[in-house]
Amino acid sequence: MNKKELAHIRKQLKLDHEMLKLFEILNVYIMKDSSEIYHYERQPFALLDREKQELYMGNFKKLLTGELDQKMFELKFQDNAEEPSKELLHQALITGDPDEWHDLMILLVEKMLKDTKYEKDMVVTFVRGQYARPTRVRSEESEESSKDEMFSHPFILCSVNSTDHQRKLLMFDYVERVYNYSVFVDPIIKLNTPEQGFFYPSVTDNYSDVNRVLYCSGRAHEPNLHFVEQVLTAEKSITAVEERAIFEDIVKEVAGEQLDASAIAAVYQEINRVIEENEGEEPAKLDFVDVERMLTGSGIENVTREKVERAFETVVDDRNFELKASSVIPKYTTKSIKIDTKVATISISPQDLKYIRQVNYQGKRCIMIEVDEDTVIEGFTLNTETLFPG
């Protein structure tokens, strides 16, 4: 699944969307004290009150909001799991019997309860539905409708939400014109902040991929490994933060701990070029051959393919390991690199690292930044000093 396919799914998650159908919804309430199913309720989504439909739709859209490899993780199922969820989910996907779908989802909830202690009451929500999209882009000259060729995608969406208890509120009574103190004792389901969930099956090139599931984490870079490995019986995914750390360790193995800022900038520029060339396609990957080419092209000395291959084996124990390019570099348009020192934190775009130097001045290490204009701090223009008179 790429970001465009994920964005298309999110875009359809709205009421009355002509290409989205939600058939049934199942809510399962779990008590924290007993870690048991306290209550469940299944009904056609269309029979819910409009207000409830809007709340659930907002929750589903929130669940599927986030960057791939940060909050959203496309996972392969384990090959030899003892109780594989792949077969359970696939059967639930293809069955036309609502009762069978219900029973299979309850089995999945029971897997969530095994060896798990929840700190709050939880609500697990399942919805089964179907969305569609054109299999081709309509040209302006074409007289055919863009809906002539459609890709139909049945799916199961699961959201796990925690609850709040005993909210104390001060309320204003418009009729009596007085302030009243009120305590809500009934649990409030936090639909605006889902803890985790999943979307099955994943999508690749407009086709359902029943061998993969999209896991959704409530917090960036913090997938719940118990849920991933024991409930979904899927393989652990490497987060973008972990992948970036792997890339840094590989570069250090090859080039050492110290690099010129211009060399770092050149590496980032090359990776960004690869990302842009693959925009809209499958995420760009970097193997040891790609990394060797980038390091050599960035002016780093004594780089050989053998050294880079050895670095991959040392860091990840796999010479054929591939890094996602988008994980190892901040996006120029939205993120920056931070340079942390004891006296200041400097944020700078990766492509501007070439203007940074670390120099020795009067026996002290200093950061020098090349600028084209006067530096203004709180409205005051700094004096220009000549540090090295010619």
Kinemage of the C-alpha trace (Angstrom):
@kinemage 1
@onewidth
@group {chain A} dominant
@subgroup {mainchain}
@vectorlist {calphas} color= white
{ca met a 1} P 0.000 0.000 0.000
{ca asn a 2} L 1.281 3.456 -0.837
{ca lys a 3} L 0.196 6.832 0.518
{ca lys a 4} L -2.090 7.557 -2.445
{ca glu a 5} L -4.047 4.335 -1.907
{ca leu a 6} L -4.333 5.100 1.808
{ca ala a 7} L -5.457 8.671 1.078
{ca his a 8} L -8.129 7.370 -1.291
{ca ile a 9} L -9.587 5.137 1.440
{ca arg a 10} L -9.609 8.014 3.944
{ca lys a 11} L -11.294 10.280 1.402
{ca gln a 12} L -14.218 7.884 1.054
{ca leu a 13} L -14.833 7.616 4.787
{ca lys a 14} L -17.753 9.991 4.884
{ca leu a 15} L -21.477 9.499 5.175
{ca asp a 16} L -23.472 9.153 1.960
{ca his a 17} L -20.350 8.648 -0.162
{ca glu a 18} L -21.540 6.959 -3.331
{ca met a 19} L -18.558 4.578 -3.500
{ca leu a 20} L -18.640 3.477 0.162
{ca lys a 21} L -21.007 0.992 1.744
{ca leu a 22} L -20.918 -0.003 5.418
{ca phe a 23} L -22.963 -3.104 6.087
{ca glu a 24} L -22.752 -3.999 9.770
{ca ile a 25} L -21.128 -2.700 12.915
{ca leu a 26} L -20.231 -4.717 15.997
{ca asn a 27} L -19.311 -3.127 19.336
{ca val a 28} L -17.709 -5.225 22.079
{ca tyr a 29} L -17.327 -3.780 25.602
{ca ile a 30} L -14.430 -5.114 27.694
{ca met a 31} L -14.246 -4.619 31.479
{ca lys a 32} L -10.801 -3.725 32.782
{ca asp a 33} L -11.237 -5.564 36.103
{ca ser a 34} L -12.047 -8.936 34.626
{ca ser a 35} L -10.607 -8.524 31.115
{ca glu a 36} L -13.729 -10.213 29.857
{ca ile a 37} L -16.414 -9.369 27.338
{ca tyr a 38} L -19.150 -7.562 29.280
{ca his a 39} L -21.479 -6.786 26.402
{ca tyr a 40} L -21.660 -6.823 22.615
{ca glu a 41} L -24.078 -5.349 20.122
{ca arg a 42} L -24.384 -5.882 16.373
{ca gln a 43} L -26.633 -4.032 13.974
{ca pro a 44} L -26.770 -2.725 10.407
{ca phe a 45} L -24.798 0.508 10.153
{ca ala a 46} L -27.619 2.108 8.176
{ca leu a 47} L -30.000 1.715 11.144
{ca leu a 48} L -27.834 3.781 13.500
{ca asp a 49} L -28.902 7.311 14.330
{ca arg a 50} L -27.313 9.858 12.033
{ca glu a 51} L -25.394 11.366 14.960
{ca lys a 52} L -23.917 7.972 15.881
{ca gln a 53} L -22.955 7.324 12.269
{ca glu a 54} L -21.060 10.618 12.178
{ca leu a 55} L -19.208 9.810 15.420
{ca tyr a 56} L -18.146 6.388 14.179
{ca met a 57} L -17.127 7.715 10.777
{ca gly a 58} L -14.982 10.360 12.428
{ca asn a 59} L -13.354 7.647 14.545
{ca phe a 60} L -12.574 5.478 11.510
{ca lys a 61} L -11.076 8.415 9.637
{ca lys a 62} L -8.968 9.342 12.671
{ca leu a 63} L -7.757 5.747 12.923
{ca leu a 64} L -6.520 5.798 9.325
{ca thr a 65} L -4.812 9.176 9.642
{ca gly a 66} L -1.029 9.164 9.821
{ca glu a 67} L 2.128 8.487 7.868
{ca leu a 68} L 3.046 5.011 6.683
{ca asp a 69} L 5.781 3.429 8.841
{ca gln a 70} L 5.066 5.965 11.567
{ca lys a 71} L 1.460 5.338 12.621
{ca met a 72} L 0.343 3.049 9.799
{ca phe a 73} L 2.163 -0.222 9.178
{ca glu a 74} L 1.511 -2.625 6.326
{ca leu a 75} L 2.295 -6.050 7.767
{ca lys a 76} L 2.743 -9.535 6.352
{ca phe a 77} L 1.120 -12.403 8.225
{ca gln a 78} L 3.366 -14.916 9.937
{ca asp a 79} L 3.887 -18.072 7.896
{ca asn a 80} L 3.738 -20.612 10.706
{ca ala a 81} L 1.506 -19.061 13.370
{ca glu a 82} L -0.177 -21.557 15.695
{ca glu a 83} L -3.512 -19.736 15.604
{ca pro a 84} L -3.279 -17.699 12.396
{ca ser a 85} L -5.538 -14.680 12.197
{ca lys a 86} L -5.079 -14.575 8.433
{ca glu a 87} L -7.525 -17.456 7.894
{ca leu a 88} L -9.947 -16.021 10.457
{ca leu a 89} L -9.981 -12.596 8.808
{ca his a 90} L -10.192 -13.994 5.300
{ca gln a 91} L -13.178 -16.157 6.177
{ca ala a 92} L -14.832 -13.166 7.854
{ca leu a 93} L -14.179 -11.134 4.711
{ca ile a 94} L -15.769 -13.555 2.256
{ca thr a 95} L -18.662 -14.901 4.317
{ca gly a 96} L -22.110 -13.701 3.416
{ca asp a 97} L -23.497 -14.820 6.782
{ca pro a 98} L -23.669 -11.953 9.326
{ca asp a 99} L -23.801 -14.436 12.207
{ca glu a 100} L -20.590 -16.133 11.082
{ca trp a 101} L -18.871 -12.751 10.683
{ca his a 102} L -20.006 -11.858 14.206
{ca asp a 103} L -18.663 -15.110 15.692
{ca leu a 104} L -15.294 -14.704 13.964
{ca met a 105} L -14.898 -11.151 15.274
{ca ile a 106} L -15.663 -12.356 18.804
{ca leu a 107} L -12.902 -14.948 18.401
{ca leu a 108} L -10.529 -12.122 17.497
{ca val a 109} L -11.562 -10.168 20.597
{ca glu a 110} L -10.842 -13.237 22.720
{ca lys a 111} L -7.317 -13.229 21.273
{ca met a 112} L -7.036 -9.585 22.367
{ca leu a 113} L -7.950 -10.578 25.916
{ca lys a 114} L -5.441 -13.408 26.170
{ca asp a 115} L -2.414 -12.513 28.324
{ca thr a 116} L -3.475 -8.853 28.378
{ca lys a 117} L -4.527 -6.619 31.266
{ca tyr a 118} L -6.239 -3.377 30.316
{ca glu a 119} L -5.949 -0.313 32.546
{ca lys a 120} L -9.317 1.046 31.389
{ca asp a 121} L -12.561 -0.341 30.058
{ca met a 122} L -12.178 -0.776 26.312
{ca val a 123} L -14.534 -0.855 23.357
{ca val a 124} L -13.609 -2.823 20.248
{ca thr a 125} L -15.550 -1.789 17.158
{ca phe a 126} L -15.700 -3.819 13.949
{ca val a 127} L -17.329 -2.687 10.750
{ca arg a 128} L -17.512 -4.564 7.495
{ca gly a 129} L -18.060 -2.763 4.269
{ca gln a 130} L -16.974 -2.183 0.708
{ca tyr a 131} L -15.527 0.700 -1.216
{ca ala a 132} L -14.866 1.161 -4.913
{ca arg a 133} L -12.608 3.209 -7.133
{ca pro a 134} L -12.039 3.562 -10.879
{ca thr a 135} L -9.377 1.245 -12.240
{ca arg a 136} L -8.224 3.893 -14.685
{ca val a 137} L -8.106 7.674 -14.895
{ca arg a 138} L -10.657 9.174 -17.232
{ca ser a 139} L -9.190 11.304 -19.998
{ca glu a 140} L -10.798 14.584 -20.973
{ca glu a 141} L -11.452 13.259 -24.498
{ca ser a 142} L -13.079 10.052 -23.297
{ca glu a 143} L -16.854 9.819 -23.494
{ca glu a 144} L -16.933 6.896 -21.081
{ca ser a 145} L -17.794 7.455 -17.454
{ca ser a 146} L -14.954 7.260 -14.957
{ca lys a 147} L -17.028 4.629 -13.153
{ca asp a 148} L -17.232 2.246 -16.134
{ca glu a 149} L -14.322 0.197 -14.771
{ca met a 150} L -14.411 -0.094 -10.997
{ca phe a 151} L -12.319 -1.896 -8.424
{ca ser a 152} L -14.511 -3.250 -5.630
{ca his a 153} L -12.783 -3.714 -2.289
{ca pro a 154} L -14.582 -5.492 0.574
{ca phe a 155} L -12.924 -4.777 3.914
{ca ile a 156} L -13.020 -5.188 7.681
{ca leu a 157} L -12.097 -2.218 9.834
{ca cys a 158} L -11.358 -2.554 13.546
{ca ser a 159} L -10.921 0.261 16.069
{ca val a 160} L -9.907 -0.178 19.723
{ca asn a 161} L -10.937 2.724 21.963
{ca ser a 162} L -10.512 3.379 25.664
{ca thr a 163} L -13.092 4.975 27.976
{ca asp a 164} L -13.240 7.754 30.571
{ca his a 165} L -15.204 7.610 33.819
{ca gln a 166} L -16.749 10.159 36.201
{ca arg a 167} L -16.294 13.406 34.358
{ca lys a 168} L -17.067 16.363 36.637
{ca leu a 169} L -18.520 19.325 34.800
{ca leu a 170} L -19.873 22.777 35.566
{ca met a 171} L -22.916 23.401 33.404
{ca phe a 172} L -25.051 26.499 32.752
{ca asp a 173} L -28.837 26.170 32.804
{ca tyr a 174} L -30.295 28.594 30.230
{ca val a 175} L -33.823 28.339 31.675
{ca glu a 176} L -33.037 28.821 35.371
{ca arg a 177} L -29.939 30.936 34.626
{ca val a 178} L -27.854 29.130 37.208
{ca tyr a 179} L -24.618 27.132 37.177
{ca asn a 180} L -25.075 23.462 38.022
{ca tyr a 181} L -22.499 20.903 39.071
{ca ser a 182} L -22.832 17.579 37.312
{ca val a 183} L -21.029 14.230 37.395
{ca phe a 184} L -21.286 11.761 34.514
{ca val a 185} L -20.974 8.253 35.950
{ca asp a 186} L -21.470 6.396 32.675
{ca pro a 187} L -18.287 5.583 30.750
{ca ile a 188} L -17.501 7.856 27.815
{ca ile a 189} L -16.008 6.142 24.766
{ca lys a 190} L -13.093 8.180 23.422
{ca leu a 191} L -13.933 7.967 19.743
{ca asn a 192} L -11.724 10.936 18.904
{ca thr a 193} L -8.543 9.148 20.005
{ca pro a 194} L -8.466 5.476 18.937
{ca glu a 195} L -5.797 3.429 20.692
{ca gln a 196} L -5.119 1.128 17.739
{ca gly a 197} L -6.837 -0.954 15.106
{ca phe a 198} L -6.465 -2.438 11.642
{ca phe a 199} L -7.779 -2.408 8.082
{ca tyr a 200} L -7.984 -5.747 6.253
{ca pro a 201} L -7.053 -6.588 3.590
{ca ser a 202} L -4.337 -4.204 2.485
{ca val a 203} L -4.346 -2.782 -1.046
{ca thr a 204} L -1.615 -2.935 -3.684
{ca asp a 205} L -2.032 -1.512 -7.190
{ca asn a 206} L -5.818 -1.392 -6.735
{ca tyr a 207} L -5.982 -5.070 -5.751
{ca ser a 208} L -6.852 -6.603 -2.410
{ca asp a 209} L -3.828 -8.174 -0.773
{ca val a 210} L -5.234 -10.782 1.601
{ca asn a 211} L -1.711 -11.710 2.706
{ca arg a 212} L -1.204 -8.317 4.344
{ca val a 213} L -3.002 -6.186 6.905
{ca leu a 214} L -2.720 -2.469 7.628
{ca tyr a 215} L -2.085 -2.019 11.359
{ca cys a 216} L -2.920 1.404 12.818
{ca ser a 217} L -1.161 2.634 15.955
{ca gly a 218} L -2.533 5.342 18.210
{ca arg a 219} L 0.927 6.852 18.701
{ca ala a 220} L 3.606 7.484 16.117
{ca his a 221} L 6.513 5.007 16.166
{ca glu a 222} L 4.882 2.958 18.961
{ca pro a 223} L 3.176 -0.116 17.485
{ca asn a 224} L 1.735 -2.530 20.046
{ca leu a 225} L 3.887 -5.608 19.460
{ca his a 226} L 1.579 -7.907 21.428
{ca phe a 227} L -1.343 -6.907 19.226
{ca val a 228} L 0.742 -7.238 16.065
{ca glu a 229} L 2.335 -10.592 16.825
{ca gln a 230} L -0.216 -12.353 19.050
{ca val a 231} L -3.577 -10.950 17.932
{ca leu a 232} L -2.996 -10.331 14.219
{ca thr a 233} L -0.221 -12.964 14.070
{ca ala a 234} L 1.660 -10.643 11.745
{ca glu a 235} L 5.371 -9.978 11.430
{ca lys a 236} L 6.883 -7.113 13.376
{ca ser a 237} L 7.430 -3.981 11.328
{ca ile a 238} L 10.382 -1.618 11.598
{ca thr a 239} L 9.321 1.940 12.342
{ca ala a 240} L 10.694 4.920 10.427
{ca val a 241} L 12.699 5.955 13.503
{ca glu a 242} L 14.282 2.510 13.780
{ca glu a 243} L 15.024 2.435 10.053
{ca arg a 244} L 16.676 5.840 10.206
{ca ala a 245} L 18.868 4.635 13.078
{ca ile a 246} L 19.873 1.600 10.985
{ca phe a 247} L 20.849 3.876 8.094
{ca glu a 248} L 22.940 6.072 10.384
{ca asp a 249} L 24.739 3.047 11.860
{ca ile a 250} L 25.503 1.706 8.376
{ca val a 251} L 26.972 5.040 7.267
{ca lys a 252} L 29.086 5.227 10.442
{ca glu a 253} L 30.380 1.710 9.818
{ca val a 254} L 31.509 2.762 6.345
{ca ala a 255} L 32.590 6.382 6.762
{ca gly a 256} L 33.261 6.778 10.476
{ca glu a 257} L 31.660 9.020 13.070
{ca gln a 258} L 32.676 12.375 11.545
{ca leu a 259} L 31.438 13.750 8.222
{ca asp a 260} L 31.466 17.143 6.556
{ca ala a 261} L 28.118 18.894 6.485
{ca ser a 262} L 28.392 19.185 2.708
{ca ala a 263} L 28.733 15.395 2.411
{ca ile a 264} L 25.688 14.833 4.631
{ca ala a 265} L 23.721 17.339 2.555
{ca ala a 266} L 24.749 15.590 -0.676
{ca val a 267} L 23.558 12.218 0.666
{ca tyr a 268} L 20.177 13.676 1.656
{ca gln a 269} L 19.790 15.405 -1.705
{ca glu a 270} L 20.430 12.149 -3.542
{ca ile a 271} L 17.936 10.238 -1.387
{ca asn a 272} L 15.353 12.973 -1.900
{ca arg a 273} L 15.865 12.710 -5.672
{ca val a 274} L 15.129 8.971 -5.512
{ca ile a 275} L 11.961 9.646 -3.492
{ca glu a 276} L 10.716 12.240 -5.975
{ca glu a 277} L 11.359 9.918 -8.927
{ca asn a 278} L 9.200 7.238 -7.290
{ca glu a 279} L 6.399 9.585 -6.222
{ca gly a 280} L 3.031 7.829 -6.487
{ca glu a 281} L 4.586 4.394 -6.974
{ca glu a 282} L 5.756 1.772 -4.509
{ca pro a 283} L 7.996 3.295 -1.790
{ca ala a 284} L 11.588 3.654 -2.991
{ca lys a 285} L 13.991 1.151 -1.439
{ca leu a 286} L 17.756 1.434 -0.876
{ca asp a 287} L 19.972 -1.660 -0.850
{ca phe a 288} L 23.704 -1.784 -0.228
{ca val a 289} L 24.419 -1.010 -3.890
{ca asp a 290} L 22.317 2.169 -3.701
{ca val a 291} L 23.950 3.263 -0.452
{ca glu a 292} L 27.436 2.673 -1.889
{ca arg a 293} L 26.579 4.788 -4.924
{ca met a 294} L 25.191 7.616 -2.785
{ca leu a 295} L 28.135 7.723 -0.397
{ca thr a 296} L 30.647 7.653 -3.233
{ca gly a 297} L 28.776 10.364 -5.135
{ca ser a 298} L 28.708 12.540 -2.010
{ca gly a 299} L 32.477 12.773 -1.935
{ca ile a 300} L 33.074 10.451 1.009
{ca glu a 301} L 36.462 8.817 0.606
{ca asn a 302} L 37.441 5.145 0.683
{ca val a 303} L 33.919 3.832 0.107
{ca thr a 304} L 33.726 0.432 -1.556
{ca arg a 305} L 30.820 -1.868 -2.282
{ca glu a 306} L 32.407 -4.545 -0.119
{ca lys a 307} L 32.599 -2.165 2.877
{ca val a 308} L 28.968 -1.181 2.506
{ca glu a 309} L 27.861 -4.798 2.108
{ca arg a 310} L 29.810 -5.693 5.262
{ca ala a 311} L 28.162 -2.782 7.100
{ca phe a 312} L 24.700 -4.122 6.222
{ca glu a 313} L 25.667 -7.539 7.580
{ca thr a 314} L 27.093 -5.996 10.760
{ca val a 315} L 24.148 -3.702 11.537
{ca val a 316} L 21.133 -5.774 10.428
{ca asp a 317} L 22.706 -9.186 9.819
{ca asp a 318} L 21.322 -9.196 6.279
{ca arg a 319} L 23.258 -8.067 3.219
{ca asn a 320} L 20.007 -7.995 1.211
{ca phe a 321} L 18.155 -5.722 3.645
{ca glu a 322} L 16.403 -2.790 1.945
{ca leu a 323} L 15.800 0.581 3.575
{ca lys a 324} L 12.777 2.696 2.727
{ca ala a 325} L 14.144 5.974 1.397
{ca ser a 326} L 11.325 7.975 2.943
{ca ser a 327} L 12.204 6.640 6.399
{ca val a 328} L 15.829 7.745 6.453
{ca ile a 329} L 15.375 11.363 5.436
{ca pro a 330} L 13.091 14.183 6.605
{ca lys a 331} L 10.879 15.563 3.875
{ca tyr a 332} L 12.213 18.914 2.804
{ca thr a 333} L 8.829 20.518 2.653
{ca thr a 334} L 7.616 19.624 6.121
{ca lys a 335} L 10.535 18.674 8.327
{ca ser a 336} L 14.013 19.767 9.241
{ca ile a 337} L 17.094 18.401 10.904
{ca lys a 338} L 17.871 19.584 14.408
{ca ile a 339} L 21.404 20.414 15.520
{ca asp a 340} L 21.426 20.212 19.312
{ca thr a 341} L 24.111 21.959 21.372
{ca lys a 342} L 24.276 23.007 25.026
{ca val a 343} L 23.524 26.634 24.172
{ca ala a 344} L 21.120 26.356 21.229
{ca thr a 345} L 19.051 24.098 18.993
{ca ile a 346} L 19.268 24.902 15.293
{ca ser a 347} L 16.669 23.637 12.806
{ca ile a 348} L 17.759 23.453 9.194
{ca ser a 349} L 16.515 21.807 6.017
{ca pro a 350} L 18.681 18.887 4.864
{ca gln a 351} L 19.528 20.575 1.563
{ca asp a 352} L 20.918 23.583 3.450
{ca leu a 353} L 23.454 21.577 5.449
{ca lys a 354} L 26.071 22.592 2.890
{ca tyr a 355} L 26.054 26.063 4.472
{ca ile a 356} L 27.037 24.644 7.888
{ca arg a 357} L 30.626 24.258 9.107
{ca gln a 358} L 32.148 23.228 12.406
{ca val a 359} L 35.302 25.318 12.910
{ca asn a 360} L 37.956 25.789 15.556
{ca tyr a 361} L 38.113 29.417 16.748
{ca gln a 362} L 40.457 30.442 19.548
{ca gly a 363} L 40.685 26.854 20.727
{ca lys a 364} L 36.909 26.354 20.832
{ca arg a 365} L 34.614 24.431 18.511
{ca cys a 366} L 32.078 26.705 16.835
{ca ile a 367} L 29.278 26.279 14.329
{ca met a 368} L 29.537 28.621 11.342
{ca ile a 369} L 26.538 29.209 9.088
{ca glu a 370} L 26.921 30.896 5.731
{ca val a 371} L 24.148 33.458 5.074
{ca asp a 372} L 23.359 35.803 2.174
{ca glu a 373} L 21.752 38.533 4.249
{ca asp a 374} L 22.099 40.273 7.597
{ca thr a 375} L 21.044 38.241 10.630
{ca val a 376} L 18.200 39.870 12.573
{ca ile a 377} L 17.421 38.896 16.180
{ca glu a 378} L 14.318 40.398 17.789
{ca gly a 379} L 14.460 43.292 15.351
{ca phe a 380} L 18.174 44.003 15.874
{ca thr a 381} L 20.694 43.461 13.096
{ca leu a 382} L 23.898 41.729 14.221
{ca asn a 383} L 27.247 43.374 13.600
{ca thr a 384} L 29.441 41.606 11.049
{ca glu a 385} L 32.786 40.578 12.566
{ca thr a 386} L 35.882 39.531 10.703
{ca leu a 387} L 37.210 36.476 12.526
{ca phe a 388} L 40.132 35.738 10.249
{ca pro a 389} L 41.655 39.014 9.004
{ca gly a 390} L 43.333 38.642 5.641
